[in-house]
Amino acid sequence: MDKQWVGVLLCFPKGWIYILLCADGSYYTGSTRNLHLRLLQHENGEGGDYTQKRLPVKLVYFEAFERIDHAFYREKQVQGWSRKKKEALIKGMPELLPLLARNYSDYPFAPVLRQSLSRPCGAQQPTDNLTGGESLGE
């Protein structure tokens, strides 16, 4: 094998997590080995019961991983999050994630936090180079 390809193959993502915005306003979080194929399946109504009933769907967030098991772990983590926490991730506001992990109704900044998350969703659009976020282990 030509040495120039070794680096490309080593850093090619083996797994992805993604968040879809469904037609009813809900979010769907999944993981896959092939993001492009999985998005086509969702768009064609072949992605699963949840998204079949909520078409059309739109990709609003994704992350790449070197191992599929890391992507699967991250998927389960994000699936357990509240809507507000997912929206902070989508909007590129990771500094809010620890605050949203707490019962923030007990804190004096709760109204400010609620107000900052109630802004219209300005999620970053996925790029053509298929990079989305930080992977586990980095």
Secondary structure, 3 states (H helix, E strand, C coil): CCHHHHHHHHHCCCEEEEEEEECCCCEEEEEECCHHHHHHHHHCCCCCHHHHCCCCEEEEEEEEECCHHHHHHHHHHHHCCCHHHHHHHHCCCHHHHHHHCCCHHHCCCHHHHHHHHCCCCCCCCCCCCCCCCCCCCC
